[in-house]
Amino acid sequence: MFDQLSERLQRTLKQVRGQARLTEDNIKNTLREVRIALLEADVALPVVKALVDRVRERAVGREVLSSLTPGQMLVKVVRDELTVAMGERNDALNLSARAPVVVLLAGLQGTGKTTTAAKLGRWLATREKKSVAVASTDVYRPAAIDQLRTLARQNDLDFCDSDKDDLPVDIATRAVEFARKNADDVLLLDTAGRLHVDQDMMAEVRAIHECVQPTETLFVVDSMVGQDAVHSAQAFNEALPLTGVILTKTDGDARGGAALSVRRITGKPIKFLGTGEKSDALEPFHPDRVVSRILGMGDVLSLVEDVEHHVDQDKARHLVGKIKKGKGFDLNDLRDQMQQMRKMGGLAGMLKKIPGASELPAGMADRVDEKQITKTVAIVDSMTPHERAYPAVIRGSRKKRIAAGSGTGVPEVNRLLKQFQQMQKMMKRMKKKSGMPGTMPGMPKYPWA
């Protein structure tokens, strides 16, 4: 998300150089490029105009601080204004109300409401340590109820059953009672959507809202629909007392204009971003961190949180202990490290959060073959426990068997083994150190980089 806007803004903001003062003349062309970059990113025209006007008003006439260049000063102004436009800070869910806290999800069909309900339930259970129940009032879309039932089972969420012959309001009422009897902290209600906004849909969701009086009413919107997101956001904002927005499918949208537009049009905070298809691909929306990523400043806080929540700390400590004792780094350790990195979005996802990564050669992150991680894990999985612990025994016939079992070729097995030997040498040199500088404990240089 925001890749296109990020590339354009970073290139544009490098143009203001060598001036002692920011003036209308020396930032005119830069602001024009900023305006074009925002429009190309699908940001609504009124939002673009207001943002550029604020940047101009704040930037023109400002003396450049001795520690900053004009370009850096303008970047700071743009960063501040983008952050304000996106909401300044993360607006968390209100979970302090009397249990069960009811969270209503509304939006058009195809935006990912049902999968988002499961993701949000998982996030509440793992991050907030809440017991969560989910229910579907969508009696129109074939298998919608079955889909949520399956997702609830996969993510260890309580599920209030319903039937396509039930009335949506009756389902909602029964779900609240179910969550109360089950002592659940939070109830997530998935509602029906349509391909477009219509009176029947709005009347139904309003009736459900009036019946259950949810603490949070979240508008779920597909970030890839661009300007259509603005129109649907306006309609739902007029029909319901929204408390926030969840942007889905942000991993597939290089523009990201919906984030700026929806926030401005509805006046409601963006609370979460859906970042992929997996059940843990949901993250709180932090405007300041997102803007830092857009401008190539990285997002260290989010990277640290990813490590805290996705890295098995016991395995990391065990690996460091092994290296300190001189027991060596084996292929089991390599597989564990790869799998943990994959949980954090892979190498390409991590690069976007590292300060200075924007200075890498253009397209480097895109050239990272994430499939290589899966392939390498498959090769290791095709080995016996003895081979993983003692890779030196892997020779001719063993390599053929491993290649056949992993769906790869012997050259790929050889490549992995050779690079693994290099890692082992590096680990031996570092075994006297308390950790590995600049990375999480035990993180080696990976073979796909």
C-alpha beads as a LAMMPS data file, in Angstrom:
LAMMPS data file: protein, C-alpha beads

449 atoms
448 bonds

1 atom types
1 bond types

-500.0 500.0 xlo xhi
-500.0 500.0 ylo yhi
-500.0 500.0 zlo zhi

Masses

1 110.0

Atoms # bond

1 1 1 0.000 0.000 0.000
2 1 1 1.123 3.562 -0.750
3 1 1 4.032 2.288 -2.897
4 1 1 3.163 4.600 -5.789
5 1 1 2.595 7.640 -3.560
6 1 1 5.735 6.863 -1.574
7 1 1 7.974 6.650 -4.636
8 1 1 6.597 9.850 -6.146
9 1 1 6.741 11.908 -2.944
10 1 1 10.263 10.791 -2.058
11 1 1 11.475 11.735 -5.527
12 1 1 9.620 15.055 -5.473
13 1 1 10.741 16.190 -2.028
14 1 1 14.391 15.836 -2.991
15 1 1 14.033 18.685 -5.477
16 1 1 14.094 21.557 -2.960
17 1 1 17.799 21.950 -2.281
18 1 1 20.323 24.663 -1.620
19 1 1 17.892 27.356 -0.455
20 1 1 18.213 29.247 2.830
21 1 1 14.495 29.912 2.948
22 1 1 11.356 28.199 1.669
23 1 1 9.494 30.596 -0.630
24 1 1 6.471 30.385 -2.924
25 1 1 8.816 30.294 -5.927
26 1 1 11.206 27.586 -4.814
27 1 1 8.477 25.183 -3.655
28 1 1 5.915 25.925 -6.380
29 1 1 6.945 23.065 -8.645
30 1 1 7.447 20.743 -5.686
31 1 1 3.921 21.350 -4.401
32 1 1 2.585 20.810 -7.898
33 1 1 4.291 17.413 -7.976
34 1 1 2.944 16.608 -4.503
35 1 1 -0.546 17.460 -5.761
36 1 1 -0.147 15.204 -8.809
37 1 1 1.248 12.399 -6.650
38 1 1 -1.781 12.542 -4.339
39 1 1 -4.246 12.612 -7.236
40 1 1 -2.535 9.664 -8.914
41 1 1 -2.803 7.810 -5.605
42 1 1 -6.607 8.159 -5.864
43 1 1 -6.931 10.742 -3.116
44 1 1 -10.181 12.705 -3.520
45 1 1 -9.710 16.160 -5.093
46 1 1 -11.116 18.184 -2.127
47 1 1 -8.744 16.319 0.196
48 1 1 -5.762 17.006 -2.083
49 1 1 -6.565 20.699 -2.362
50 1 1 -6.964 21.155 1.386
51 1 1 -3.758 19.256 2.167
52 1 1 -1.606 21.106 -0.377
53 1 1 -2.983 24.467 0.786
54 1 1 -2.040 23.661 4.382
55 1 1 1.451 22.588 3.366
56 1 1 1.928 25.816 1.395
57 1 1 0.637 27.943 4.264
58 1 1 2.937 26.307 6.793
59 1 1 6.022 26.039 4.587
60 1 1 6.266 29.375 2.782
61 1 1 8.388 31.883 4.608
62 1 1 9.779 29.502 7.171
63 1 1 13.462 29.907 7.921
64 1 1 15.437 26.743 7.452
65 1 1 16.851 25.532 10.754
66 1 1 20.617 25.199 10.886
67 1 1 20.304 21.447 11.261
68 1 1 17.925 21.039 8.316
69 1 1 18.074 21.602 4.592
70 1 1 15.070 23.200 2.827
71 1 1 14.172 19.788 1.503
72 1 1 14.204 18.323 5.007
73 1 1 12.093 21.180 6.318
74 1 1 9.497 20.649 3.594
75 1 1 9.506 16.916 4.253
76 1 1 8.755 17.675 7.908
77 1 1 5.829 19.921 6.957
78 1 1 4.450 17.345 4.498
79 1 1 4.889 14.607 7.094
80 1 1 3.021 16.607 9.744
81 1 1 0.135 17.427 7.412
82 1 1 -0.217 13.888 6.066
83 1 1 -0.292 12.633 9.645
84 1 1 -3.031 15.120 10.545
85 1 1 -5.007 14.134 7.437
86 1 1 -4.849 10.475 8.473
87 1 1 -5.849 11.097 12.049
88 1 1 -2.626 11.901 13.951
89 1 1 -2.747 8.846 16.240
90 1 1 -4.150 5.354 16.517
91 1 1 -7.719 5.342 17.775
92 1 1 -8.161 2.071 19.653
93 1 1 -11.398 0.130 20.020
94 1 1 -13.480 1.032 23.049
95 1 1 -13.385 -2.175 25.065
96 1 1 -14.226 -0.611 28.412
97 1 1 -18.007 -0.888 28.039
98 1 1 -20.032 -3.539 29.846
99 1 1 -19.459 -7.033 28.452
100 1 1 -20.199 -8.197 25.922
101 1 1 -18.862 -5.214 23.978
102 1 1 -20.732 -5.356 20.659
103 1 1 -18.795 -4.466 17.502
104 1 1 -20.886 -4.150 14.327
105 1 1 -19.181 -4.536 10.943
106 1 1 -20.901 -2.870 7.975
107 1 1 -19.973 -2.348 4.337
108 1 1 -20.587 -3.405 0.760
109 1 1 -20.379 -6.988 -0.455
110 1 1 -16.893 -8.121 -1.405
111 1 1 -15.022 -5.794 0.947
112 1 1 -13.949 -8.662 3.194
113 1 1 -16.271 -8.153 6.173
114 1 1 -16.505 -11.842 7.053
115 1 1 -12.763 -12.512 6.941
116 1 1 -12.182 -9.219 8.749
117 1 1 -14.527 -10.355 11.534
118 1 1 -12.375 -13.463 12.016
119 1 1 -9.124 -11.466 11.829
120 1 1 -10.387 -8.912 14.328
121 1 1 -11.551 -11.706 16.626
122 1 1 -8.134 -13.330 16.482
123 1 1 -6.420 -9.986 17.103
124 1 1 -8.606 -9.281 20.146
125 1 1 -7.952 -12.761 21.503
126 1 1 -4.174 -12.748 21.019
127 1 1 -3.283 -9.083 21.553
128 1 1 -5.963 -7.953 24.012
129 1 1 -6.519 -11.335 25.698
130 1 1 -10.297 -11.104 25.218
131 1 1 -12.767 -13.942 24.843
132 1 1 -14.579 -13.320 21.557
133 1 1 -17.822 -14.493 19.983
134 1 1 -18.805 -13.942 16.348
135 1 1 -22.153 -14.131 14.555
136 1 1 -23.358 -13.560 10.993
137 1 1 -26.607 -11.782 10.118
138 1 1 -25.935 -12.252 6.392
139 1 1 -28.818 -14.498 5.304
140 1 1 -28.503 -13.543 1.624
141 1 1 -25.034 -14.501 0.444
142 1 1 -24.731 -18.255 -0.126
143 1 1 -22.592 -19.939 2.549
144 1 1 -21.834 -16.657 4.362
145 1 1 -22.832 -18.202 7.702
146 1 1 -20.870 -21.380 6.968
147 1 1 -17.812 -19.316 6.059
148 1 1 -17.829 -17.466 9.374
149 1 1 -18.458 -20.698 11.269
150 1 1 -15.363 -22.250 9.655
151 1 1 -13.225 -19.163 10.317
152 1 1 -14.374 -19.045 13.932
153 1 1 -13.372 -22.679 14.439
154 1 1 -9.958 -22.089 12.836
155 1 1 -9.267 -19.121 15.125
156 1 1 -10.728 -20.540 18.351
157 1 1 -13.592 -18.049 18.501
158 1 1 -17.042 -18.745 19.916
159 1 1 -19.679 -18.903 17.201
160 1 1 -23.374 -18.110 17.586
161 1 1 -25.110 -20.219 14.957
162 1 1 -27.804 -18.871 12.648
163 1 1 -29.805 -19.966 9.640
164 1 1 -30.623 -18.376 6.292
165 1 1 -34.324 -18.501 7.226
166 1 1 -33.787 -16.383 10.361
167 1 1 -34.444 -12.658 10.471
168 1 1 -31.209 -10.622 10.760
169 1 1 -32.503 -8.654 13.772
170 1 1 -33.449 -11.889 15.543
171 1 1 -29.963 -13.300 14.882
172 1 1 -28.356 -10.171 16.339
173 1 1 -30.540 -10.300 19.456
174 1 1 -29.811 -13.987 19.976
175 1 1 -26.074 -13.399 19.465
176 1 1 -25.941 -10.808 22.252
177 1 1 -27.664 -13.220 24.625
178 1 1 -25.313 -16.024 23.488
179 1 1 -22.228 -13.910 24.198
180 1 1 -23.604 -12.879 27.580
181 1 1 -24.340 -16.459 28.674
182 1 1 -20.974 -17.569 27.326
183 1 1 -19.186 -14.835 29.330
184 1 1 -17.547 -13.456 26.193
185 1 1 -15.873 -10.057 26.443
186 1 1 -16.595 -9.032 22.847
187 1 1 -19.241 -9.911 20.255
188 1 1 -18.452 -9.259 16.584
189 1 1 -21.515 -8.969 14.347
190 1 1 -20.984 -9.520 10.611
191 1 1 -23.756 -7.914 8.543
192 1 1 -24.937 -8.434 4.972
193 1 1 -23.602 -6.354 2.102
194 1 1 -24.772 -5.543 -1.401
195 1 1 -22.957 -4.828 -4.638
196 1 1 -24.079 -1.225 -4.261
197 1 1 -25.746 0.957 -1.654
198 1 1 -29.521 0.438 -1.566
199 1 1 -32.385 1.402 0.742
200 1 1 -33.191 -2.152 1.865
201 1 1 -29.629 -2.799 3.002
202 1 1 -29.426 0.482 4.901
203 1 1 -32.795 -0.083 6.557
204 1 1 -31.717 -3.548 7.690
205 1 1 -28.358 -2.517 9.123
206 1 1 -29.986 0.446 10.889
207 1 1 -32.540 -1.920 12.449
208 1 1 -29.761 -4.219 13.674
209 1 1 -27.855 -1.233 15.053
210 1 1 -30.923 0.055 16.888
211 1 1 -31.593 -3.391 18.314
212 1 1 -28.146 -4.204 19.728
213 1 1 -26.781 -0.668 20.323
214 1 1 -23.161 -1.568 19.470
215 1 1 -20.262 0.136 21.224
216 1 1 -18.304 0.198 17.959
217 1 1 -19.774 0.488 14.457
218 1 1 -16.999 -0.080 11.941
219 1 1 -17.218 0.595 8.217
220 1 1 -15.255 -2.036 6.300
221 1 1 -14.022 -0.777 2.925
222 1 1 -11.895 -2.267 0.151
223 1 1 -8.895 0.019 -0.326
224 1 1 -8.557 -1.076 -3.964
225 1 1 -11.828 0.488 -5.143
226 1 1 -10.374 4.014 -5.117
227 1 1 -12.906 6.823 -5.439
228 1 1 -15.830 4.391 -5.016
229 1 1 -14.681 4.007 -1.417
230 1 1 -15.478 7.680 -0.861
231 1 1 -19.032 7.359 -2.196
232 1 1 -19.867 4.283 -0.107
233 1 1 -18.228 5.862 2.942
234 1 1 -20.476 8.898 2.602
235 1 1 -23.593 6.714 2.344
236 1 1 -22.780 4.593 5.387
237 1 1 -21.686 7.607 7.407
238 1 1 -25.075 9.218 6.792
239 1 1 -26.965 6.013 7.614
240 1 1 -25.071 4.895 10.721
241 1 1 -23.252 6.527 13.649
242 1 1 -19.885 5.110 12.583
243 1 1 -17.085 4.992 15.131
244 1 1 -14.297 3.937 12.806
245 1 1 -13.080 2.412 9.556
246 1 1 -11.225 -0.772 8.621
247 1 1 -9.350 -0.683 5.315
248 1 1 -8.993 -4.128 3.732
249 1 1 -6.777 -5.530 0.960
250 1 1 -4.102 -2.897 1.514
251 1 1 -1.461 -5.403 0.419
252 1 1 -2.878 -5.294 -3.106
253 1 1 -3.179 -1.511 -3.505
254 1 1 -0.060 0.426 -4.500
255 1 1 -1.879 3.782 -4.389
256 1 1 -3.518 4.032 -0.973
257 1 1 -5.603 7.137 -1.610
258 1 1 -8.612 5.604 0.137
259 1 1 -6.871 5.951 3.494
260 1 1 -6.654 9.713 3.105
261 1 1 -10.027 10.175 1.445
262 1 1 -12.214 8.032 3.722
263 1 1 -10.740 9.566 6.861
264 1 1 -11.427 13.078 5.585
265 1 1 -14.915 12.383 4.176
266 1 1 -16.301 10.527 7.197
267 1 1 -14.348 12.296 9.908
268 1 1 -13.980 8.859 11.501
269 1 1 -10.648 7.279 12.433
270 1 1 -9.142 4.402 10.501
271 1 1 -8.670 1.778 13.198
272 1 1 -7.230 -1.214 11.353
273 1 1 -5.593 -2.229 8.086
274 1 1 -6.137 -5.636 6.502
275 1 1 -2.696 -6.528 5.138
276 1 1 -3.182 -9.968 3.589
277 1 1 -5.233 -13.140 3.392
278 1 1 -3.936 -14.890 6.514
279 1 1 -5.903 -14.751 9.752
280 1 1 -3.206 -12.677 11.471
281 1 1 -2.960 -10.153 8.607
282 1 1 -4.599 -7.293 10.487
283 1 1 -2.766 -4.427 12.153
284 1 1 -3.790 -1.292 14.043
285 1 1 -3.588 1.850 11.929
286 1 1 -0.974 4.287 13.244
287 1 1 -1.053 7.430 11.040
288 1 1 2.399 8.649 12.082
289 1 1 3.997 5.273 11.333
290 1 1 2.251 4.940 7.967
291 1 1 3.384 8.426 6.937
292 1 1 6.948 7.574 7.962
293 1 1 6.809 4.566 5.647
294 1 1 5.421 6.683 2.816
295 1 1 8.289 9.162 3.115
296 1 1 10.936 6.441 3.368
297 1 1 11.666 6.983 7.068
298 1 1 10.878 3.421 8.073
299 1 1 8.668 2.184 10.894
300 1 1 10.833 0.768 13.640
301 1 1 8.054 0.645 16.243
302 1 1 5.875 -1.605 14.086
303 1 1 8.887 -3.787 13.280
304 1 1 9.625 -4.199 17.000
305 1 1 5.979 -5.089 17.656
306 1 1 6.092 -7.645 14.846
307 1 1 9.137 -9.257 16.437
308 1 1 7.486 -9.290 19.871
309 1 1 4.310 -10.934 18.619
310 1 1 5.542 -13.209 15.836
311 1 1 8.977 -14.357 16.944
312 1 1 9.089 -17.315 19.307
313 1 1 11.222 -15.814 22.060
314 1 1 11.943 -19.211 23.617
315 1 1 13.339 -20.492 20.321
316 1 1 15.371 -17.304 19.876
317 1 1 16.894 -17.632 23.359
318 1 1 17.526 -21.328 22.756
319 1 1 19.379 -20.550 19.527
320 1 1 21.535 -17.878 21.173
321 1 1 22.310 -20.339 23.974
322 1 1 23.342 -22.991 21.459
323 1 1 25.681 -20.595 19.681
324 1 1 27.220 -19.400 22.951
325 1 1 27.897 -23.004 23.964
326 1 1 29.428 -23.742 20.591
327 1 1 26.764 -26.304 19.663
328 1 1 26.320 -24.746 16.279
329 1 1 23.555 -23.567 14.010
330 1 1 21.718 -26.375 12.216
331 1 1 19.071 -26.594 9.507
332 1 1 16.269 -26.843 12.056
333 1 1 17.305 -23.403 13.296
334 1 1 17.381 -22.052 9.765
335 1 1 13.850 -23.309 9.083
336 1 1 12.561 -21.778 12.335
337 1 1 14.089 -18.416 11.462
338 1 1 12.578 -18.452 7.969
339 1 1 9.127 -19.341 9.223
340 1 1 9.228 -16.560 11.803
341 1 1 10.336 -14.051 9.192
342 1 1 7.469 -15.165 6.940
343 1 1 5.029 -14.451 9.789
344 1 1 6.302 -10.874 9.815
345 1 1 5.488 -10.352 6.146
346 1 1 8.675 -11.699 4.629
347 1 1 11.825 -9.791 3.756
348 1 1 10.048 -7.346 1.424
349 1 1 7.561 -6.423 4.165
350 1 1 10.331 -5.931 6.709
351 1 1 12.391 -3.758 4.352
352 1 1 9.577 -1.203 4.181
353 1 1 9.809 -0.728 7.941
354 1 1 13.578 -0.276 8.093
355 1 1 14.811 3.362 8.030
356 1 1 16.943 4.040 4.977
357 1 1 15.594 1.094 3.006
358 1 1 14.096 3.566 0.528
359 1 1 17.660 4.397 -0.561
360 1 1 18.185 0.841 -1.821
361 1 1 18.271 0.390 -5.617
362 1 1 14.841 0.837 -7.186
363 1 1 12.794 -2.335 -7.212
364 1 1 15.162 -4.296 -4.978
365 1 1 12.412 -5.211 -2.514
366 1 1 10.179 -6.277 -5.394
367 1 1 12.907 -8.572 -6.716
368 1 1 12.996 -10.497 -3.443
369 1 1 11.518 -13.874 -4.277
370 1 1 9.374 -14.708 -1.238
371 1 1 8.580 -18.064 -2.831
372 1 1 12.214 -18.967 -2.236
373 1 1 11.477 -19.010 1.498
374 1 1 8.745 -21.594 0.962
375 1 1 10.999 -23.592 -1.338
376 1 1 13.870 -23.602 1.136
377 1 1 11.582 -24.694 3.991
378 1 1 10.323 -27.513 1.739
379 1 1 13.904 -28.677 1.118
380 1 1 14.665 -28.752 4.847
381 1 1 11.357 -30.534 5.566
382 1 1 12.353 -33.252 3.088
383 1 1 15.413 -34.099 5.174
384 1 1 15.516 -36.595 8.023
385 1 1 16.019 -35.272 11.586
386 1 1 19.591 -36.608 11.458
387 1 1 20.314 -34.762 8.196
388 1 1 18.980 -31.484 9.580
389 1 1 21.168 -31.761 12.656
390 1 1 24.251 -32.987 10.719
391 1 1 24.084 -31.525 7.164
392 1 1 27.584 -32.844 6.391
393 1 1 26.130 -36.330 5.841
394 1 1 24.031 -35.092 2.903
395 1 1 25.694 -36.409 -0.247
396 1 1 24.804 -37.838 -3.662
397 1 1 21.807 -40.157 -3.164
398 1 1 20.525 -38.171 -0.191
399 1 1 20.513 -34.985 -2.254
400 1 1 18.482 -36.680 -4.995
401 1 1 15.952 -37.944 -2.458
402 1 1 15.658 -34.515 -0.812
403 1 1 15.261 -32.775 -4.185
404 1 1 12.532 -35.210 -5.240
405 1 1 10.720 -34.863 -1.926
406 1 1 10.722 -31.051 -2.043
407 1 1 9.871 -30.700 -5.727
408 1 1 13.194 -28.991 -6.458
409 1 1 16.445 -29.988 -8.155
410 1 1 19.825 -31.122 -6.851
411 1 1 21.439 -27.764 -7.821
412 1 1 18.980 -25.982 -5.504
413 1 1 19.798 -28.370 -2.675
414 1 1 23.516 -27.774 -3.291
415 1 1 22.974 -24.021 -3.274
416 1 1 21.185 -24.132 0.056
417 1 1 23.838 -26.361 1.641
418 1 1 26.659 -24.127 0.425
419 1 1 25.031 -20.993 1.790
420 1 1 24.229 -22.785 5.010
421 1 1 27.919 -23.624 5.445
422 1 1 28.700 -19.921 5.114
423 1 1 26.128 -19.146 7.818
424 1 1 27.660 -21.727 10.139
425 1 1 31.078 -20.108 9.757
426 1 1 29.565 -16.731 10.573
427 1 1 27.844 -18.152 13.664
428 1 1 31.103 -19.657 14.924
429 1 1 32.818 -16.284 14.654
430 1 1 30.019 -14.711 16.680
431 1 1 29.589 -17.328 19.388
432 1 1 31.602 -15.286 21.885
433 1 1 29.286 -12.309 21.483
434 1 1 26.122 -11.842 23.517
435 1 1 23.918 -11.401 20.493
436 1 1 23.894 -10.487 16.845
437 1 1 24.216 -6.769 16.135
438 1 1 21.469 -5.065 14.233
439 1 1 18.956 -7.904 14.203
440 1 1 16.961 -10.190 16.394
441 1 1 18.791 -12.982 18.214
442 1 1 19.971 -15.648 15.825
443 1 1 18.983 -13.881 12.622
444 1 1 21.467 -14.869 9.871
445 1 1 21.976 -13.494 6.415
446 1 1 19.392 -15.312 4.354
447 1 1 20.058 -17.151 1.100
448 1 1 17.342 -15.421 -0.917
449 1 1 18.649 -11.888 -0.293

Bonds

1 1 1 2
2 1 2 3
3 1 3 4
4 1 4 5
5 1 5 6
6 1 6 7
7 1 7 8
8 1 8 9
9 1 9 10
10 1 10 11
11 1 11 12
12 1 12 13
13 1 13 14
14 1 14 15
15 1 15 16
16 1 16 17
17 1 17 18
18 1 18 19
19 1 19 20
20 1 20 21
21 1 21 22
22 1 22 23
23 1 23 24
24 1 24 25
25 1 25 26
26 1 26 27
27 1 27 28
28 1 28 29
29 1 29 30
30 1 30 31
31 1 31 32
32 1 32 33
33 1 33 34
34 1 34 35
35 1 35 36
36 1 36 37
37 1 37 38
38 1 38 39
39 1 39 40
40 1 40 41
41 1 41 42
42 1 42 43
43 1 43 44
44 1 44 45
45 1 45 46
46 1 46 47
47 1 47 48
48 1 48 49
49 1 49 50
50 1 50 51
51 1 51 52
52 1 52 53
53 1 53 54
54 1 54 55
55 1 55 56
56 1 56 57
57 1 57 58
58 1 58 59
59 1 59 60
60 1 60 61
61 1 61 62
62 1 62 63
63 1 63 64
64 1 64 65
65 1 65 66
66 1 66 67
67 1 67 68
68 1 68 69
69 1 69 70
70 1 70 71
71 1 71 72
72 1 72 73
73 1 73 74
74 1 74 75
75 1 75 76
76 1 76 77
77 1 77 78
78 1 78 79
79 1 79 80
80 1 80 81
81 1 81 82
82 1 82 83
83 1 83 84
84 1 84 85
85 1 85 86
86 1 86 87
87 1 87 88
88 1 88 89
89 1 89 90
90 1 90 91
91 1 91 92
92 1 92 93
93 1 93 94
94 1 94 95
95 1 95 96
96 1 96 97
97 1 97 98
98 1 98 99
99 1 99 100
100 1 100 101
101 1 101 102
102 1 102 103
103 1 103 104
104 1 104 105
105 1 105 106
106 1 106 107
107 1 107 108
108 1 108 109
109 1 109 110
110 1 110 111
111 1 111 112
112 1 112 113
113 1 113 114
114 1 114 115
115 1 115 116
116 1 116 117
117 1 117 118
118 1 118 119
119 1 119 120
120 1 120 121
121 1 121 122
122 1 122 123
123 1 123 124
124 1 124 125
125 1 125 126
126 1 126 127
127 1 127 128
128 1 128 129
129 1 129 130
130 1 130 131
131 1 131 132
132 1 132 133
133 1 133 134
134 1 134 135
135 1 135 136
136 1 136 137
137 1 137 138
138 1 138 139
139 1 139 140
140 1 140 141
141 1 141 142
142 1 142 143
143 1 143 144
144 1 144 145
145 1 145 146
146 1 146 147
147 1 147 148
148 1 148 149
149 1 149 150
150 1 150 151
151 1 151 152
152 1 152 153
153 1 153 154
154 1 154 155
155 1 155 156
156 1 156 157
157 1 157 158
158 1 158 159
159 1 159 160
160 1 160 161
161 1 161 162
162 1 162 163
163 1 163 164
164 1 164 165
165 1 165 166
166 1 166 167
167 1 167 168
168 1 168 169
169 1 169 170
170 1 170 171
171 1 171 172
172 1 172 173
173 1 173 174
174 1 174 175
175 1 175 176
176 1 176 177
177 1 177 178
178 1 178 179
179 1 179 180
180 1 180 181
181 1 181 182
182 1 182 183
183 1 183 184
184 1 184 185
185 1 185 186
186 1 186 187
187 1 187 188
188 1 188 189
189 1 189 190
190 1 190 191
191 1 191 192
192 1 192 193
193 1 193 194
194 1 194 195
195 1 195 196
196 1 196 197
197 1 197 198
198 1 198 199
199 1 199 200
200 1 200 201
201 1 201 202
202 1 202 203
203 1 203 204
204 1 204 205
205 1 205 206
206 1 206 207
207 1 207 208
208 1 208 209
209 1 209 210
210 1 210 211
211 1 211 212
212 1 212 213
213 1 213 214
214 1 214 215
215 1 215 216
216 1 216 217
217 1 217 218
218 1 218 219
219 1 219 220
220 1 220 221
221 1 221 222
222 1 222 223
223 1 223 224
224 1 224 225
225 1 225 226
226 1 226 227
227 1 227 228
228 1 228 229
229 1 229 230
230 1 230 231
231 1 231 232
232 1 232 233
233 1 233 234
234 1 234 235
235 1 235 236
236 1 236 237
237 1 237 238
238 1 238 239
239 1 239 240
240 1 240 241
241 1 241 242
242 1 242 243
243 1 243 244
244 1 244 245
245 1 245 246
246 1 246 247
247 1 247 248
248 1 248 249
249 1 249 250
250 1 250 251
251 1 251 252
252 1 252 253
253 1 253 254
254 1 254 255
255 1 255 256
256 1 256 257
257 1 257 258
258 1 258 259
259 1 259 260
260 1 260 261
261 1 261 262
262 1 262 263
263 1 263 264
264 1 264 265
265 1 265 266
266 1 266 267
267 1 267 268
268 1 268 269
269 1 269 270
270 1 270 271
271 1 271 272
272 1 272 273
273 1 273 274
274 1 274 275
275 1 275 276
276 1 276 277
277 1 277 278
278 1 278 279
279 1 279 280
280 1 280 281
281 1 281 282
282 1 282 283
283 1 283 284
284 1 284 285
285 1 285 286
286 1 286 287
287 1 287 288
288 1 288 289
289 1 289 290
290 1 290 291
291 1 291 292
292 1 292 293
293 1 293 294
294 1 294 295
295 1 295 296
296 1 296 297
297 1 297 298
298 1 298 299
299 1 299 300
300 1 300 301
301 1 301 302
302 1 302 303
303 1 303 304
304 1 304 305
305 1 305 306
306 1 306 307
307 1 307 308
308 1 308 309
309 1 309 310
310 1 310 311
311 1 311 312
312 1 312 313
313 1 313 314
314 1 314 315
315 1 315 316
316 1 316 317
317 1 317 318
318 1 318 319
319 1 319 320
320 1 320 321
321 1 321 322
322 1 322 323
323 1 323 324
324 1 324 325
325 1 325 326
326 1 326 327
327 1 327 328
328 1 328 329
329 1 329 330
330 1 330 331
331 1 331 332
332 1 332 333
333 1 333 334
334 1 334 335
335 1 335 336
336 1 336 337
337 1 337 338
338 1 338 339
339 1 339 340
340 1 340 341
341 1 341 342
342 1 342 343
343 1 343 344
344 1 344 345
345 1 345 346
346 1 346 347
347 1 347 348
348 1 348 349
349 1 349 350
350 1 350 351
351 1 351 352
352 1 352 353
353 1 353 354
354 1 354 355
355 1 355 356
356 1 356 357
357 1 357 358
358 1 358 359
359 1 359 360
360 1 360 361
361 1 361 362
362 1 362 363
363 1 363 364
364 1 364 365
365 1 365 366
366 1 366 367
367 1 367 368
368 1 368 369
369 1 369 370
370 1 370 371
371 1 371 372
372 1 372 373
373 1 373 374
374 1 374 375
375 1 375 376
376 1 376 377
377 1 377 378
378 1 378 379
379 1 379 380
380 1 380 381
381 1 381 382
382 1 382 383
383 1 383 384
384 1 384 385
385 1 385 386
386 1 386 387
387 1 387 388
388 1 388 389
389 1 389 390
390 1 390 391
391 1 391 392
392 1 392 393
393 1 393 394
394 1 394 395
395 1 395 396
396 1 396 397
397 1 397 398
398 1 398 399
399 1 399 400
400 1 400 401
401 1 401 402
402 1 402 403
403 1 403 404
404 1 404 405
405 1 405 406
406 1 406 407
407 1 407 408
408 1 408 409
409 1 409 410
410 1 410 411
411 1 411 412
412 1 412 413
413 1 413 414
414 1 414 415
415 1 415 416
416 1 416 417
417 1 417 418
418 1 418 419
419 1 419 420
420 1 420 421
421 1 421 422
422 1 422 423
423 1 423 424
424 1 424 425
425 1 425 426
426 1 426 427
427 1 427 428
428 1 428 429
429 1 429 430
430 1 430 431
431 1 431 432
432 1 432 433
433 1 433 434
434 1 434 435
435 1 435 436
436 1 436 437
437 1 437 438
438 1 438 439
439 1 439 440
440 1 440 441
441 1 441 442
442 1 442 443
443 1 443 444
444 1 444 445
445 1 445 446
446 1 446 447
447 1 447 448
448 1 448 449
